[in-house]
Amino acid sequence: MTPTSSPTLPHSPTQAPAFPPTLPPRVSDLTAHLGFWLRLVSNHVSQAFAAKLADKQVTVAEWCLLRALYERPPTPPSRLADAMGLTRGAVTRLADRLIAKALIVREASADDGRAQTLALTARGRDLVPALAALADRNDAEFFDGLTPTKREVLLRVLKRLAERGHMTTVPIE
C-alpha cells in the first residue's frame, strides 16, 4: 500500500445504497387473528369466573373435579382422569386439595378393597349447585349481549372447532 492509497473496505462508503430500500416483510396485525379475539374473550371470562370461585375458596380446577363427581357414584381417580383428559397425578393432586377442604373423600372401593374411589362429601354435594350458579351468572354477564340464536351458533362453532382439533381435555387453568 502506498502512502496515498487507502485500504479497500468490504462495504466502501462510495457504494451506492440499495434502492429502493428493502422494507421489512409485511405482517398481519394482532387483531386480524381469530385466535387473538378468542384469547381476549376467554381470558376475561375465565378470570372473572376464577374470581367468583375464589370467593368460595375453590379454584377452577377444583370446580371441574367437583362437577365431574356430582352425578357419579364413588369413582376411581383413574376413571375421572380419563373422563377429564387429565393425568392421574393431576387428579390425585386436585383430590388431595379437595379432601383437605372436606369437599370430597377418598375411600376403599366397595368392589375391590385395594382400589380407591373419590366421592363428594355432603358439604361438597351442597356446594356444587352454588358453584354452578356462579358459572351460569358468569356466562350471563359475558354472553347475554348475544341473542339466543347467536349464542347457539357460537356454541356450535366452538364445539366443532374442539371436535376437529380433538380437544378433549377439560380446561382447568
C-alpha positions in Angstrom: 0.0 0.0 0.0 1.4 3.4 -0.9 1.1 6.4 1.4 -1.6 8.0 -0.8 -3.7 4.9 -1.2 -6.4 3.9 1.3 -7.3 0.4 2.3 -10.2 -1.3 0.5 -13.1 -1.8 2.8 -15.6 -4.6 2.2 -18.5 -2.1 2.2 -17.0 1.0 0.8 -18.7 4.3 1.6 -18.6 5.1 -2.1 -21.0 2.1 -2.8 -24.5 3.3 -3.6 -27.2 2.2 -1.2 -29.8 -0.3 -2.4 -32.7 1.5 -4.0 -35.5 1.3 -3.2 -34.6 0.5 0.4 -35.6 -3.0 1.4 -38.7 -2.8 3.6 -39.4 -5.4 6.3 -41.9 -8.0 5.3 -45.5 -7.0 5.9 -47.1 -8.8 8.9 -50.7 -9.1 9.9 -52.0 -7.1 12.8 -52.7 -8.9 16.1 -56.4 -8.0 15.9 -56.6 -9.6 12.4 -56.4 -13.1 14.1 -59.4 -15.0 15.4 -57.1 -16.5 18.0 -56.5 -13.0 19.4 -60.2 -12.4 19.9 -60.8 -15.9 21.3 -58.0 -15.5 23.8 -59.1 -12.0 24.7 -62.7 -13.1 25.5 -61.6 -16.3 27.0 -59.1 -14.6 29.4 -61.7 -12.2 30.6 -64.4 -14.8 31.0 -62.0 -17.2 32.8 -60.5 -14.6 35.1 -64.0 -13.3 36.1 -65.1 -16.9 36.9 -61.9 -17.7 38.8 -62.6 -14.6 41.0 -66.1 -15.7 41.7 -64.9 -19.1 42.7 -62.1 -17.7 44.9 -64.8 -16.1 47.0 -65.9 -19.6 47.8 -62.3 -20.8 48.3 -62.4 -23.0 45.2 -60.2 -22.9 42.1 -61.4 -23.5 38.6 -59.6 -26.9 38.5 -61.2 -27.9 41.8 -64.7 -26.8 40.5 -64.1 -29.0 37.4 -63.4 -32.1 39.6 -66.3 -31.3 41.9 -68.7 -31.0 38.9 -67.3 -34.3 37.4 -68.1 -36.1 40.7 -71.5 -34.5 41.2 -73.6 -37.0 39.3 -71.4 -40.0 39.7 -71.2 -42.8 42.2 -67.9 -43.2 44.0 -65.4 -43.2 41.2 -61.8 -44.4 40.8 -59.4 -41.5 40.2 -58.2 -43.2 37.0 -61.7 -43.1 35.6 -62.0 -39.4 36.4 -58.6 -38.7 34.8 -59.7 -40.5 31.6 -63.1 -38.7 31.6 -61.5 -35.3 32.1 -58.5 -35.8 29.9 -56.1 -35.2 32.8 -53.2 -37.2 34.2 -53.8 -39.4 37.2 -51.3 -37.3 39.0 -53.3 -34.1 38.3 -56.4 -35.8 39.6 -54.6 -37.0 42.7 -53.3 -33.5 43.5 -56.7 -32.0 43.0 -58.3 -34.7 45.1 -55.8 -34.1 47.9 -56.7 -30.4 48.0 -60.4 -31.1 48.0 -60.0 -33.7 50.7 -58.2 -31.1 52.8 -61.2 -28.8 52.3 -63.6 -31.6 53.3 -65.4 -31.4 49.9 -64.6 -35.0 48.8 -63.5 -38.2 50.4 -61.2 -41.0 49.3 -62.4 -44.4 50.2 -61.7 -48.1 49.5 -63.7 -49.4 46.6 -66.7 -51.5 47.6 -65.8 -53.9 44.7 -62.1 -54.1 45.5 -60.7 -53.1 48.8 -57.3 -52.4 47.3 -58.7 -49.8 44.9 -59.7 -46.3 45.9 -62.6 -44.2 44.9 -63.4 -40.5 45.2 -66.9 -39.1 46.2 -68.4 -35.8 47.2 -69.0 -35.2 50.9 -72.3 -33.8 51.9 -70.7 -30.4 52.1 -69.2 -30.9 48.6 -72.6 -32.0 47.2 -74.3 -28.9 48.7 -71.6 -26.6 47.3 -71.8 -27.8 43.6 -75.2 -26.2 42.8 -74.0 -22.9 44.2 -70.8 -23.0 42.1 -72.8 -24.0 39.0 -75.0 -20.9 39.7 -71.8 -18.8 39.6 -70.8 -20.4 36.3 -74.2 -19.6 34.9 -74.1 -16.0 36.2 -70.6 -15.6 34.7 -71.8 -16.8 31.3 -74.8 -14.4 31.5 -72.5 -11.5 32.3 -70.4 -12.1 29.2 -72.8 -13.6 26.7 -76.3 -12.1 27.4 -75.5 -9.4 24.8 -75.9 -12.1 22.2 -79.3 -13.3 21.0 -80.2 -16.9 21.9 -79.6 -17.8 18.2 -76.2 -16.2 18.1 -75.2 -17.9 21.4 -76.2 -21.2 19.9 -74.2 -20.5 16.8 -71.2 -19.5 18.8 -71.5 -22.7 21.0 -71.9 -24.9 17.9 -68.9 -23.3 16.2 -66.7 -23.6 19.3 -67.7 -27.3 19.8 -67.0 -28.0 16.1 -63.5 -26.5 16.4 -62.9 -28.5 19.6 -64.0 -31.7 17.9 -62.0 -31.0 14.8 -58.9 -30.4 16.9 -59.5 -33.4 19.1 -59.6 -31.1 22.1 -61.0 -33.2 24.9 -59.1 -32.1 28.0 -61.2 -30.2 30.5 -59.8 -26.7 30.7 -58.8 -26.3 34.3 -56.5 -23.3 34.1 
